[in-house]
Every structure is written in structure tokens, then in C-alpha cells.
């Protein structure tokens, strides 16, 4: 388990819960707008002062304050010990929210089958067929589609998230994503920030910004397909 960091208190990462966020290091995507570049690039080992034992002790001490735990990244499903981590947290009585890019449906399926997670937040970056070359060098649309279907069929609370920027998102792509997640409980659209990102050069060479009225247009499209579509 390669730990990347811990946010001890969060009011926004787990809906309606005060949570602790555990960040796992390393990602198999190369999103130019990633706002956790250090986590995305990964590290060979955990920071010296960050251990699983320390995190478990912290969670034990915060039983009467925290309502849940978020496991984020990077991409958590890359970690071979993810299921064990979820199990330990669940045994302490905490519900677990997983943030994932949906690239490893096999891992997601095992977590769901073993009741090791309680909430899924999955990013849908763009139309699944368009992940190459900006998100992933080789696109695997079947992986994304499988993870969407697993999430929607899980019976758990869940949400899909899309960061909106050109050329990854336009009205046609929003329509395509909306059809893929049709009937979903929640779809959150969010603007992209251009500072402290994984690939700042991407923003120097592309006109990426979307205006607020464009995001609202995307929201209106999404509202025709899902139960709730919001702009964050």
C-alpha cells in the first residue's frame, strides 16, 4: 500500500458526512488537468511519517467525530492491498467511499461483491472512446463502460463526475456521456482550474476554458438523462 497523504477532516468529500480522506499514490491516467500531480505521478514508497498503522490509530481515536472514510488518489484500484484496507476500515465501523477513474472494473466488482465500499464516485473524463491520447495513450472504452454499469447496478449511493474543458468536452460529448449514464442518480459537472496541474503546457497550447453559460448548457442536457445534474 503506497500512501500519498491524509486529509484528517473534510466536510465535502463524502456527502452528508464528516470524513477523513486517505490518498493513495500512483495513477494509470495522465489527465493534463489533474490537480494532484504528485499523487498522479506516484512515489516508490510512502512518506516516512505516513504509515497504515498511524492511519488506523487516528481512525480509532476519531470514532466519535468522523462519520466516514474516503479512499482517493491517484487511482486507488491500482493498489494490491486496497481490499484489505477497506476491510480494516469497515471493521472499525466506518462506511467507505471510493473515488475511482473506472479503469479497473475487475477490482471494483470484487469490492462491491464483498461489500467493502458504501459509496462510489466515478470520473467519466469524456466519451469512453476518446480517452486517447490526452487521458490514456491507449483507450479502453470497455473498462469505463463496465465500471459505469457496475456502479449503477450496485444498489449503493454513487455519483459520476466530469471535469469540463476543451477539447475533451463539448455538447456532443456531453450527450454521449449522458446516454451512457442514463438514469444515474447524480452527475456532477465541474469547471477545470488551470493552476497546479499535471501538464501546464497543455493549457498553454490549447484554448481550454469553458464559460459559465456553456456549463449551464451542459447541465441542461444532463438533466434530461439523469435524476440530478449539478455544476460544482
N, C-alpha and C positions, 0 to 999 in steps of 0.2 A: 504494500500500500504506500504510494508516494503522495504524501500530504503536501499541499501547497500553501495552506493558510486556514485560519478560522476567524469568522466574524461572530463574536460572542453573543450579540443581541441584534435582532432585526425585527422590525415591525412590518416589513413589506414583502419579504421573500416567500413567506408561507401564508396564504390568505387566511385572515381571521385568527392568526396565531403569532405569539411571540416566539421567535425561533433562534436557533444557533445555526450558522451556515458553515459547513465543512467543505473546503475547496480541495479537490484532488488535481494533481498536476499532470499535464500532458493532454494533447488533443490530436485527433486524426483529421481535423478540418483546418483550413488555412484562411478563414474568413478575414478579409482585409480590414473590416471594421471592428474586429474583436477588441473589447475594452479590458480584457485580461490577458495582455500579450505574454507576460511572464508565465502564467499558468498554461497558456496555449502552447508555448514553445517547450515547456516541460523542464524538469530537472532530474538528474540521475538519482538523487536521494532527497529525503525530507530535510527541511531546515533543522539545525541541531536542537533547537529548543521546542520543536514540534513533534510530539510522538502520539501514537494512538492511545497509549496509557494515560498521557496527560489529558487528552480529549475526554476519555471515559471518566476520569476523575472529575473533570469540570462538569460534565453532564450529570454525574451523580450528585454533585454539590448544588446543582441548579434545578433539581427535580420540582421544587415548589415555585419556581419562577418561569421556566421555559415550558411552552406548550408543544413544541415540535422541533425536528431537526431537518435541515435541508442539506442534501448532498449535491454539490455542484462542481464546476470545473473551470477550465479544462473540460474533458469528457469523462465522467465517472465510469461509464461502462467499459472503458479500456483497462480498468484496474482488476486484476485477477481475484483480489480479495474483497471485492465490493459486496458480494452476498454476505460474507462473514461480518463485515462492518455493519450492514443493515440489520442483520440478526442480533448483534450485540446491542445496538441502539434500541431495537424493538423490545428486547428482553428487559430493558430498563423502563419500559412503559411509554416511550416516545413514539408518536407517529412520524413517518419518514416521507419527505418529499424529495423526488428525484428530478433534477434538471438534466436533460439529455438532448443531444442533437439527432437522435433517432437512427444513428448509423449502425447500431448493433442490435437488431431485433431479437436475435437469439438470446442475448443477455437479458434484455427487457422481458422477454417471455418467461424466463426462469425466475426472475424476481417477482413477477406477477403470480406465477403458478405457486410459488412458495410463500406468498402473502408477506413479502419483505418490504414492500413500499405501500404508501397510503395515498399518494398524490403524484401525478406525473405532469411535468411541464416540459413540453417538447417544442424545440425550434423547428419551424419549416422555413428554410432560408429563402427559397424561391421555388419555382416549378421543379419537381424532383429530377426532371430530365436536364435541367440547366445548371446543376451543381458544378460541373466542369466548365471553364478552368478556374473560376475565382474561388470556389469553396473547396473543391477537391479536384485533384488532377484527373482522376478517372471517376466518372459519375456512376453511382449505384442506385438508380431510382427505386429499384425493387426493395432495397433496405428501408428507405424512407417511407414508402407506401406501406410496407409490412408493419413498421412501428406505429404509423398513424392508425392502422386498423386494430392493432393490439391495444393501443391506448384507448380507443373509443369503445372497444368491446370489454374493457377490463371491469367495468362497474365501479371504478374509483373516480373520485373527483380528478379533473385534469384540465389542462389548458394548452392551446397551441400559441406560439409566439412567432411573429415575423418582424424582423428589422427591415425597415423600408428605405431603400436607397437605389439610385440608378447605377448601373443598368440591370440590377438584379430583380427589381420590382417595377412593374408598370400595371396599367389597368388590365391588360390581357393576362398577365401572370397572376394578379390578384384573383381574377375569375378562375384561373386554373387551380390555384390553391384552394379556393372556396369550394369548388366542386369536389376536390379530393377530401376535404374535411366536412363535407355537407352534413348537417345535423349535429355538429360538435357543440359542446356546452359553452365554451368560451374561446374566442380568438382575440389575442391582444396584438395590435399593431403599434410599433414604436418607431420614432424617428431615430436616425443614426447620428451619433456625435462623432466629430472628426478629429478629436484630440486624444492622445494617449491610446492609439490604436496599433494593431499588429503591423499594418502596412500603410504608413502615412503617405508613401509615394503613390498609392492608388488614388488618393484624393487630389493629388497634385496633377494627375494626368486625366482625371475624369470629372465631369460635371455630375456630382452625385446627389446634390441636395434636392429634397422634395419640399414643396411649400405646404403650409398647413392645410390649405384648401384641397390639395391633392390627397393628403392623408385622410381627410374627411370624406373625400370621394371614394377612397378605398374602403373606408368604414361602411359607407352606404352600400357598397357592393357586397361586402361580407355579411351585412345584416340580412341580406336576402337568403343566405345559405345556412347560417349558424344561429344558435339560440341567442348568443350575445357577442357582439363585436365591439371592442373598445379601442381607443387610441390612448396610449400611455405617454 
